[in-house]
Amino acid sequence: MKIHIAWIVLALSLVPQASRAQQLVLANPLAVDRSQEVVEVPLRDVLAHLHLADAQAQTIVAEDTSTGQRIPSQIYAAPPGDKPDTLLLLVRLRARASIDIAFRLDPNALAQQNLVFGREAPERKDDFAWENELVAYRVYGPALQAAGEITSGIDVWSKRTPNFVIDSFYKRDLEGTRTHNPALSYHKDNGQGLDSYYVGPTRGCGGTAVLANSQLYVSKNYTRLRTLADGPIRFAFQVSYAPWDADGTTVSETKRIILDAGTHLNRIESTYSFAHSAALQISAGIAIHDGARAEFPVDGSIAAVWDTPQDSSAGRIATGLIAAPGQHAQTQEAAGHALLVFRRRSGQTFIYYAGSGWSKADMPDAQAWDSYLKLQLNLLQHPIRISWNTRQK
């Protein structure tokens, strides 16, 4: 009998520590459902609880203990260029509900489905476009600036399919140009969506500017771009803008843009640099085109526009801004834009969310869009709670 017990003890000692580690608990403190949301868990905590080395992080697989289903995950480096410091998990949580997550190591796990995508588009000089299953956006680079398309605004592509559209939009637009067939232009709705948003010199859907004397002082196209993360559940990149004059002050900007799976909104972290020590009014804006209207559903936190597309048959395009909690923004309308306005000194970052919806997809009217933005603000103000328990897998 002693021999049998010894063998049992030996067998247990050979079980990987990760399989016997504590479980992660994610809890929703709100009485509303969280349909799909990326949670950031400090990677050092995960490694410590699983007794793992840094090199093993890429082989971690997360599973819902109640269903055994795999939870989409991603190892992510929050400071650009640093080593990974965050485990991202894509979860759904019912109102006041929680989920227990167990981890295991599996170097041979099947590749996860990419739910985000982005790339430079050399077929149109240096467009840079990115998307998830709900929305698509793009910004313009130096080659387009040289060709006369000058803007640091963020462009919107409207889509009604969960499939990625960037490649197909560019492909059919090129074919339309080659065959002189305007019906193939991505400015025409092919059943999946179209580009019918005019960004031009405006801030588009979330571009920034210095606000002075009721005017917006804006940069030209980005000069440098660096992709920071490319999925499967978070796409992130960083753009820098060459110095420009803002009402007598020379400023420059570096902006990090993050798009997660399951959301209409980009998280944008912008940092302006300039020589003097006084604070500037720096704004994030959404354009108000002819026939559109701006609203501020939550003063100091949300700006929204129920906007008009270039093609009147394309319904309406919703755009919105949310100030991240604790950012001390003001909301106002100026220079043809709905704005979030931040006071910042040189080097001080401000954080906001900017995104779009489409009346021919899942935002049927302005009320639905305002409700969505208010819900997202509520979720940001009451994040998912993270804890660990000691139950074994």
N, C-alpha and C positions, 0 to 999 in steps of 0.2 A: 504493500500500500504506500509506503514511503517513496518507492521508486516512481509509482504513478504520479504522486504529488510533485515530485521533483521534475518529472517531464512536463507537467502542466505549467509549473513555474517557469521552466526554460522556454516553453512555447510562448507564454505571455511576454517574456522578455524580448522575444524576437519580433513581436508585433510592432510596426513602425510607431514611433511616438505620436505622429500626427493623427493616427487613427484613434488614439485614446485621449486626445487633447480636449480641452474645454470647448464648448460650443459658443458661437457668437449669437447674440440675441439682438434683433432689430425690432423696435417697437414704435408704432404710430401713436403719438399723443393726441391726435385730433379725432373728432367725430365725423370725419370725412374720409372717403377712400383715396388712397394714393395709387393711381392706376399704373404708373410705371415711373420709376425714379432711380437715379444712380446715387448710391451711398458711398461716401469716402471713409474708408477705415484705415487708420495709421498702420502701415505695413510692419513697423517695428513691433506693434502689439500682436499682430497675427503671428509673426515669426516667434515671438517670445512664448505665446501660449501654445504654439505647436512644436516648440523646441527645434526650430529649423534654422539653418544657415541662410545667409542672404542668397547664395547661389541656387537654393532650392525654390525660391519664390515663384519662378516662372512655371513650375510644375504643379502648383496648387490648384486643386479643383474644389469648388464650393457646391454644396448640395443642400436642398431643403430637407430637413430631417423628417418632416411629416409626409412627404411625397416621394422622396428619393430622387427628385428631378434636379438636374444640374442648373445652377444659377449662373447666368452670364457674368463674366468677370474680366478684369483687366488690371495688369500691373502698370502703374503710372508714376511719372516723376513730376511733382508739382512745380518745383523750381526748374525752369528750363536748363537743360544740360547737366543737371545733377543725377545721381543714381536714383532709382525708383524708391519712393517713400510712401506710396498709397496703394491700397487694394480697392478697386472699384467693383461694386456689386450692383447689378440691375435687378430691382425687386418690385413687387406689387404688394401692397398692404391694405387690408380692409380697415375701416374705421375702428380705432382703439384696439387694433389687433397687433400681434407680434409674430415673428417667424424665427425659428431656431435654425442655424446654419452650421453644418459640420464640414470639415475639410479633410481632404486626403491628397496624397501625392500621386500623380499619374503622368510620367513623362510621355506616355503613349496615348494620352487622351485625344479624342477627335478634335480637330480644329473647330472653334466656335464660329457661328455665322456672324459675318460683319454686318452690323446694324447702322454703321456710319461710314462715310466715304468722302474723299476729297482729293483734288489734284490740280496741278497747273494744266492749262489747256493750250499747248503750243499751236494747236490748229486755229486758235484765235489770239495770236501773239502771246500774251502772258496773263490772260484771265486766270484767276484762281477761284475755283468753285468747290463747295462742300455741301453735304446733305445728310439727312437721316431718313427714316421712313415717312416723315410728315412734311418736311420743308427742305428747301434748297436756297443757297445764297452764293454770291460771288463778289469779289473785289478786283480792282484793276491795277496793273503793274506798270513799270517804266516803258515797256515796249508799246503799250497802248497809249501812254502819255505822249510818246514820240510821234504816234500816228494821229494825235489830236483828241483822243478820248481822255479827258482829264477830270478825274473825280476821286475823292477819298470816301465817298458815300458807299453804303452797302446795298447791293442790288438784291432783288427778290425774284425767285422763280416759283411759280405756283404749280403744285402737283396734287393729284388725287389718287396716286398709287403708292403702295409701300415700297415698290421697287425703286432702285436708284435710276435717276433719269439723266445725270450729267453726261455720260457717254453717248446715250441715244440722242439727246438734244443736239449736241455738237455734231454728231455724225449726220443726222438728217439735215441740219442747217447747212453743212458743207455740201451735201449732195444737192440741196436746193440751189445753192449758189452755182455749183458746177453745171447743173442741168437747166438753170434759169427757171426754176419752178418755185414760185413764192409759196405754194401750198406746203412745201416742206420746211419752211422757215420755223425756227423755234418760237417765233412770235405768233404762230398759229397753233391753236389747241388741237392736238392729235388724239384726244381721248385720255391722255395721261396728264396733260397740263401744258403750260406755255410760259414764255417770258413776256409779260405785258405790264411790267412795272418800270416806270421811268425814273432812273436815278439821276442822270445828268449831273449837274454841279451841286445837287442837293445833298443832304446827309443821308438820303435814302432811308434805310431801316437800321439806324443805330450808329451812323458815323458821328464823329466828334468835331468840335470847333471851339475856339475861344469866343466868348460872348462879350462884346464891349459896345456901348452906345447903341444897343438894340441891333447890332450887326453881328454876323457870324464870320469869323476869320478862319479860313480852312486851308488845309494842305493840298498838295497835288497827290498824284498816285503814290502808292507805297514804293519804296526804293529797295527794301530787303524783306525777304520772306523766309521763314523757317518752319517746317512741319515738326510738331512736338510729339504728337500721338496720332495714330491712325487706326484705332479700333482695337477690339471689336465693338465696344460700347461708348467710347469717347474719341472724338476727333478734336485736335487742338493744334493751333498754329500761331505764329507770332509775326507781326508786320511792323516795320519801322518806316517813318516818314521823314524826309529831309526837312531841315529848318525852313520856316517861313515867317513872314512878318504878320504879327497880330496886333494891329493898332499901335505900332511903335515898339512892340516887344518881339524879339526873335525867339520862337519856340520850336521845339521838335517833339515828336510823339513816338512811343512804342506801345503797341496794343497786342494783347493776347486774347484770342477768340477761342472759345470752347463750345462745342456742340455735342451733347449727349444723345443717346437713343431715347426715344419716347417723349420728346419735348419739342415745342415750337420755338423755344428761346435759346439764343446764344448767351452764354456768360462772357462778358467782355471786361477785361481789366486794362485800363488805360493809364499811362504815366506820361505826363508832359514834363519837359525840361526847359529851363530858361535861366537867364543870368541873375535877375534880381531876386530879392528875398520876399517880396510882397506876394500875397496870394492873387491868383487870377480866377475869374469866373470861366469855368470850362464846362461845356455842355455836350450832352449826347442828344441827338435829335432824330425825329422821324418827319419826313416831308409831308406837307399838306397840299395835295394837288387840287386843281380846279374841280369844284363840285364835291370835295371831301369836307369832313369836319373833324375837329379835334375835341377830345374829352379828357378829363383828368379824374378818373373814378375814385382815386385815393390821393388827396392833396399831398404833395411832397414825395410820393412813392410811385405813382403810375401815370403814364401818358399813353393815350390811344388815339389812333386815327382809323376811321372807316373810309378807306381810300378808293379812288377811282383808277381803274387800269387804263392803259393806252387804247386797248380795244374794248369798246363799250359792251361787246357781247361776252366779255370775260368775267362778268359778275362784279364783285367788289373784293378788294385786297385789304385785309386788316393788318395794321402794324402797331407795335406796342413797345413800351419801355417800362422796366421796373427797376427802381433803385434797390440795390442789395441792402438788407437790414444794417442799420448803423452808419449809413453813408452820408446822412444829413444833406439830402438833396432838396431842391426846390423845383416846382413844376410851373411852367409858363408857356405861353405861345408868343413867338417872336420870329421875324424874318421868314415867314412862311413855313414854320416848323412848330411841332409840339416838342418841348424840351424838358429834360432833366438837367438842372444846373447845379454844379458842384464848385465850391471854393477850395482851391488847392494851391499849395506852394510847389516850387520845382521839386520833382522827384516823388511827390506824394500820389499814390495810386488811387483811382476811384473805380468802383465796381458796379456794374449794372447789367441788366438783361435786356436783350433786344430780339424781337422776333416777329413772325408774320403768320397769318392764316388766310384762308380763301373761302369765299362764299360758295364755291362749287365743290368744296371738299367738306371739312368738318366744322366750319365756322359759318353757319347760315346767315347770321345777322350780327349787327353791332352789339346787341345785348349779350349774345353768346360769347363774343370776343372779350367784352368787358368782364363777364363772369369768369372766363378762363384766366385772365390776368389777375383778377382779385384772388382766385383760388391759388394761383402760383405764388403770389405774395404771402398768403397765409401759410403755405407749405414752407416757404423760405424762413418765415418768422418762427415756425415750430418744426424744426428738423427732426428727422427720425432719430430715436434714441439708440445708442449703441452700448451694449454691456456684454459680459461674459458669464456663463454659468459653468457648473462643474459636472454636468451630466455627461456620461460617455456616449460615444456614437453607437 
